């Protein structure tokens, strides 16, 4: 590839990203003060939670874990909530989901596809995707193990009696 062709391709790619970002901002509803976990975000988390935890929870446990993830996000600073909202938006918009995650749609995603997406981000050469993976991972596992009924899976008996009031 010649240098001139490479520069043109880079410029066109950059313009495509800018245009995609502008369309995303226009189509997305106004951002609320605090993070709001919508139906698309809940569907995405329903696919991510089993892949991250390694457990296929029943419907009630899954919905409770999704609620705890939403509550955990709402406990973060507003700037971080905005970043998570942007990440959820990108992972729920069809073109960027396909490009970034390789997943056709969250409800139809197989556990293998979700695991491959997560592993790809965990080991990606781009630090931004690694950071996004670790953020999703920590949010999901923190919310999952906040429930005492999940502790037995990791042989955690709970806080020391001496430290509890």
Helices and strands as residue ranges (DSSP letters): H 3-27, H 39-53, H 59-74, H 78-92, H 94-101, H 111-122, H 127-145, G 148-154
